């Protein structure tokens, strides 16, 4: 029971830091004199760094154990924020901070701590409670990110500036981000032996029996993440402004309601998966969501567009705890870190999706609707392929007695 409080708590703290950082990071780099193209490159480097460490974490864990790897990853989280506070005007400093893998610049929880926490939560959960526990864990991250984003503006005005730091106005946010990496350390120290089961070494990260399933899931999740990257929230806000003349307040309200809906959708995962099974829940909720996504750019008014986007959000995240639960369920306990690492790192393709959208929108005209149609289509192909490939792969709680 203790783990089921500690792990959502660490997810909340990391989400809070990531939510605050997301508000200020790009503008901090730009105000430091970096050209726009270099800001984009640095964000890409941060995603790549997080992905690299997500893949490396299970290997480090296999040698040093899960608790030590959690400590190391948390210190990297702190080091990334601390480096940025020193001098964010130097590209080499920013690149070093990004390559440490601790900068949360994506809406997804990409990075080593997310990988290790998912594996620990999978170990701590009974099969019948696993999906519910992952729903609560992800909700804690959503809540933390939302509150962190709200707190960013006050922190800019009221956060104290230590005398030994430069006087850039956002160092208070960056310093808080760094300190949160230290704040999770005592929580990790309290995790139970069950959560840290991977202290038992394995000569291979994935057995041949399970490697195919995990790598196939990673490939499919990368397709889904690419589709999601095509329609990132920043791009949706821009679309509402260009297509309908929506004021920032209107676009922000739509995205705020959609975020609330996405958080609420997490709680549908448990009752639906108990009735339908994990794979069917992932697919049968995701397809309607993606049909709404395809319809979104053809809405005749901003009110209808907002309604479609919020309605989509009410189904869009049901697959998050279910896919995490499914991934953890179909491997051995000592393989859970590696399974989470591969499937988490695969989701960095969202960065590529955003670049493709930029290309479509540079063309203008009818191409402006293409990202939404392509995203929905790609995601439906992912859903159908996932169902055909894994409909007969059953987690323990769904197998006949």
Residue pairs with C-beta under 8 A, 6 or more apart in sequence:
2 190
2 191
2 192
3 120
3 121
3 124
3 191
3 192
3 194
3 195
4 121
4 124
4 125
4 133
4 136
6 187
6 188
6 190
6 191
7 117
7 120
7 121
7 124
7 137
7 191
7 195
8 136
8 137
8 139
8 140
9 140
9 187
10 113
10 117
10 184
10 187
10 188
11 109
11 114
11 117
11 137
11 138
11 140
11 141
11 144
12 140
12 141
12 143
12 144
13 144
13 180
13 183
13 184
13 187
14 77
14 104
14 109
14 113
14 114
14 141
14 144
14 180
14 184
15 104
15 109
15 140
15 141
15 142
15 143
15 144
15 145
15 148
16 144
16 145
16 147
16 148
16 151
16 180
17 77
17 81
17 104
17 144
17 148
17 176
17 177
17 180
17 181
18 104
18 105
18 144
18 145
18 148
19 144
19 145
19 146
19 147
19 148
19 149
19 150
19 151
19 152
20 148
20 149
20 151
20 152
20 155
20 173
20 176
20 177
21 81
21 103
21 104
21 105
21 148
21 173
21 174
21 177
22 104
22 105
22 145
22 148
22 149
23 148
23 149
23 152
23 153
23 173
24 152
24 156
24 170
24 173
24 174
25 43
25 84
25 103
25 105
26 39
26 43
27 170
28 84
28 88
28 168
28 170
28 174
29 38
29 39
29 42
29 88
29 94
30 36
30 39
31 168
32 88
32 89
32 168
33 89
34 42
34 89
34 91
34 94
38 91
42 91
42 94
42 95
42 98
43 105
43 351
44 351
45 95
45 98
45 99
46 97
46 98
46 103
46 105
47 105
47 106
47 110
47 348
47 350
47 351
48 98
48 99
48 348
49 98
49 99
49 100
49 101
49 103
50 101
50 102
50 103
50 104
50 105
50 106
50 110
50 111
50 112
50 348
51 110
51 345
51 348
52 99
52 101
52 345
53 73
53 76
53 100
53 101
53 102
53 111
53 112
54 101
54 110
54 111
54 112
54 114
54 115
54 341
54 344
54 345
55 341
55 342
55 345
56 112
56 341
57 69
57 73
57 112
57 115
57 116
57 337
57 341
58 115
58 119
58 205
58 337
58 338
58 340
58 341
59 205
60 69
60 72
61 69
61 116
61 198
61 337
62 198
62 201
62 202
62 205
62 337
63 201
64 72
65 196
65 198
65 199
66 116
66 119
66 120
66 195
66 196
66 197
66 198
66 199
66 337
67 188
67 189
67 191
67 196
67 199
69 112
69 116
70 113
70 116
70 188
70 191
71 185
71 188
73 101
73 102
73 111
73 112
73 113
73 116
74 113
74 181
74 182
74 184
74 185
74 188
75 181
76 100
76 101
76 102
76 112
76 181
77 102
77 111
77 113
77 178
77 180
77 181
77 184
78 102
78 178
78 179
78 180
78 181
78 182
79 97
79 100
79 102
79 178
79 181
80 97
80 98
80 100
80 101
80 102
80 103
80 178
80 181
81 97
81 102
81 103
81 174
81 175
81 177
81 178
81 179
81 180
81 181
82 175
82 178
83 93
83 94
83 96
83 97
83 100
84 93
84 94
84 97
84 103
84 174
85 165
85 166
85 171
85 174
85 175
85 178
86 93
86 165
86 166
87 93
87 166
88 94
88 168
88 174
97 103
101 111
101 112
102 111
102 113
102 181
104 110
104 111
106 348
106 350
106 351
107 145
107 232
107 233
107 350
108 225
108 344
108 347
108 350
109 141
109 344
110 344
110 345
110 347
110 348
111 344
113 184
114 340
114 344
115 337
115 340
115 341
115 344
116 337
116 340
117 137
118 134
118 324
118 327
118 328
118 336
118 340
118 344
119 198
119 328
119 336
119 337
119 339
119 340
120 191
120 195
120 196
121 133
121 134
121 137
121 195
121 328
122 130
122 324
122 325
122 328
122 329
122 333
122 336
122 340
123 194
123 195
123 196
123 197
123 198
123 333
123 336
124 133
124 192
124 194
124 195
125 133
125 134
127 329
127 395
127 396
127 397
128 397
130 325
130 328
130 329
130 395
130 397
131 269
131 270
131 273
131 274
131 278
131 321
131 322
131 325
132 269
132 270
134 269
134 320
134 321
134 322
134 324
134 325
135 266
135 267
135 269
135 270
135 321
137 321
138 266
138 317
138 320
138 321
138 324
139 263
139 266
139 267
142 259
142 262
142 263
142 266
143 263
146 259
146 263
152 173
155 172
155 173
155 176
156 169
156 170
156 172
156 173
158 172
159 171
159 172
159 173
159 175
159 176
160 172
161 167
161 171
161 172
162 175
165 171
165 175
193 199
197 333
197 334
198 333
198 334
198 336
198 337
200 334
202 334
202 335
205 335
205 337
205 338
206 214
206 331
206 335
206 338
206 339
207 332
207 335
210 330
210 331
210 332
210 335
210 339
213 330
213 331
213 390
213 393
214 327
214 331
214 335
214 338
214 339
214 342
214 343
215 342
216 389
217 323
217 327
217 339
217 342
217 343
217 390
218 342
218 343
218 345
218 346
219 346
220 382
220 385
220 386
220 389
221 323
221 343
221 346
221 347
222 346
222 347
222 348
222 349
223 349
223 378
223 379
223 381
223 382
223 385
224 347
224 378
224 379
224 382
225 346
225 347
225 348
225 349
225 350
225 353
226 349
226 350
226 352
226 353
226 378
227 353
227 374
227 375
227 376
227 378
227 379
227 382
228 350
228 353
228 375
228 379
229 349
229 350
229 351
229 352
229 353
229 354
229 356
229 357
230 353
230 354
230 356
230 357
230 371
230 372
230 374
230 375
230 378
231 293
231 353
231 357
231 371
231 372
231 375
232 350
232 353
232 354
232 357
233 255
233 258
235 354
235 357
235 371
236 251
236 255
236 309
237 248
237 251
237 252
237 255
239 297
239 368
239 372
240 246
240 250
240 251
240 254
240 302
240 305
240 306
241 247
241 248
241 251
242 368
243 297
243 302
243 305
243 368
244 301
244 302
244 305
245 302
246 254
246 302
250 302
250 306
253 306
254 305
254 306
254 309
254 310
257 306
257 310
257 313
258 309
258 310
258 312
258 313
259 313
261 310
261 311
261 313
261 314
261 316
262 313
262 314
262 316
262 317
263 317
264 314
265 285
265 313
265 314
265 315
265 316
265 317
265 318
266 317
266 318
266 320
266 321
268 285
268 315
268 318
269 281
269 318
269 319
269 320
269 321
269 322
269 325
270 321
272 281
272 284
272 285
272 318
273 281
273 322
273 325
276 284
277 394
277 398
278 322
278 323
278 325
278 326
278 329
278 395
278 398
279 326
279 386
279 387
279 390
279 391
279 393
280 387
280 391
281 318
281 319
281 322
282 318
282 319
282 322
282 323
282 326
282 383
282 386
283 383
283 384
283 386
283 387
285 315
285 318
285 319
286 315
286 316
286 318
286 319
286 379
286 382
286 383
287 380
287 383
288 315
289 312
289 315
289 316
290 375
290 376
290 377
290 379
290 380
290 383
291 376
291 380
292 308
292 309
292 311
292 312
292 315
293 312
293 372
293 375
293 376
293 379
294 372
294 373
294 376
294 377
295 308
296 305
296 308
296 309
296 312
296 372
297 305
297 368
297 369
297 372
297 373
298 369
299 305
299 307
299 308
323 343
324 340
325 395
326 390
326 395
327 339
327 340
327 343
328 336
328 339
328 340
329 395
329 396
329 397
330 393
330 395
331 338
331 339
353 375
356 371
356 374
357 371
360 367
360 368
360 370
360 371
360 374
361 367
361 368
361 371
